[in-house]
Amino acid sequence: MRWFDAPHLPHGWECGYLIEDRTKTLLCGDLFTQAAPTSGLTESDILGPSEAFRQAMDYFSHTKHSGQLLEKLASVEPATLACMHGSAWHGDAPGCCVRLPRSGLDKLRPG
């Protein structure tokens, strides 16, 4: 297991993430929260439902470092995203991490 500090991503200065190296599972907390009923593990889209929930709740901190922090998480090449709220997701997890700021997070951040 490895720990990655990620202050204010998505909220709270104490945020951070664990990756389990053997299975390449990133325990990603609230990054990809999904509100709809979900299954245990999916390969279906989680970014769209997560973004819809985030847009409605606006719970991200809008940190200017979000892109860098997400790229750092992507660089460990997770295979599975284990979400705190919603389905775990298996697929191009690094790609999902780097698409997150482009999906609307940057638009919300103050200039």
Protein Blocks (a to p, Z undefined) as FASTA:
>chain_A
ZZdddehiaghjkbccdddfklopacehjmlgcfbdcdfbdcbdfklmmmmmmmmnopag
hiaklmmmmmmmmmnopabdcdfbdcddedjfklmmmmmmmnommmmpcZZ
